[in-house]
Amino acid sequence: MIRFEHVTKRYADGTTAVDDLSFEVAEGELVTLVGPSGCGKTTTMKMVNRLIEPTSGRIFLDGEDISTVDPVQLRRRIGYVIQQVGLFPHKTVLENTATVPHLLGVKKAAAHKRAAELLDLVGLDPTTYGSRYPDQLSGGQRQRVGVARALAADPPVLLMDEPFGAVDPVVRERLQNEFLRLQSQVRKTVLFVTHDIEEAVRLGDRIAVYGQGAIEQFDAPAAVLGAPATEYVADFVGADRGLKRLSVTPIEEGDLEQPPVVHLDDALPADIARWAVVLDGEDNLHGWISAEQARAGKGTVREHARRMEAWLPVGASLKQAFATMLQHDAGWIAVIDREQRGRFLGVLTPARLHEALRRSIDADAQAVPRTEVKVESVSSR
């Protein structure tokens, strides 16, 4: 969808912002451009919508050389979200969101209908927020409006320049979650500029790590963290890259242990060693029961089962799993298949979490699927 061919940007004073840059972004892919201030990542982005013109080289959008396209028409085909949002203060949220469709000649009623749909998509009820003005919104809400406005003309490409950098860490994480959910639905081709390696790792399908005006490594987040291409990349991603890798390594069924299980209407078991997972009649997760409860109680499991607080769906990250264990002071978490109404799949223990991380690193190093990697079991030592 986006292709750079030997693109250089050199200013009159001799400063080279981008030097001989060549890379491609596939349709529907989210690529994060990450690096320190002044490394050329924002210049790269602004050349895509011709806010900055390259000195040499060519940039293609869906196979078309953008230098042959009228800049104004080009920008109306590309969504653009910046840190400061840039909403019109004298227009309502609904009017702000409908700005680009209006410019493209869409009738007012249709533009407002589309704007309302997008506000709802980014988690802002249009009946509540549509008539408000930007100064009546929080920073996080304004950022959501900015994303909705960028999507209003249904552009194939979305450019995002530090869009969540001006909000506090809690709001920033919520916005990242919301954007990942949104991207899973709309599948835009996205260039996302950030200076935060954790944000880059969390959001990107691939990461372009910038040095000074050049890309030092362009790869999947797990590969960047597990096998930095250069010493510069290793220093940039940090000595704790193993911990960062937890956020991009999903829980897979092969990572799970199979503990004792009982069902709600079973008689209390006398033979469990420490605890058992409690399932309903359709093998969906219900809770758990300890050996002490089972031996001391009377009746059925249903009367003594405890609520399960520490659980996650398969596919959640190992970082989420680790955080859930710490939050609930749990020695294991239950893992379910959310697509099948909560069917229980197994449990993830700290030892299995460690093995999953090691397997992921070895799989990248060997260029094979995780399922083909064998590691020595930590729990069997």
Buried (B, 14 or more C-beta within 10 A) or exposed (E): BBBBBEBBBBEEEEEBBBBBBEBEBEEBBBBBBBBEEEBBBBBBBBBBBBBBEBBEBBBBBEEEEBBEBEEEEBBBBBBBBBBEBEBEEEBBBBBBBBBBBBBEEBEEEEBBBBBBBBBBBBBBEBEEBBEBBBEEBEBBBBBBBBBBBBBBBEBBBBBBBBBBBBBEEEBBBBBBEBBEEBBEEEEBBBBBBBBBBBBBBBBBBBBBBBBBBBBBBBBBBBBBBBBBBEEBBBEBBEEEBEBBBBBBBBBBEBBBEEBBBBBBEBEBBEEBEEBBBBBBEEBBBBBBBBBEBBEEEEEBBBEBBEEBBBBBBBBBBBBBBBBBBEEEEBEBBBBBBEEEEBBBBBBBBBBBBBBBBBBBBBBBEEEEEBEEBEEEEBEEE
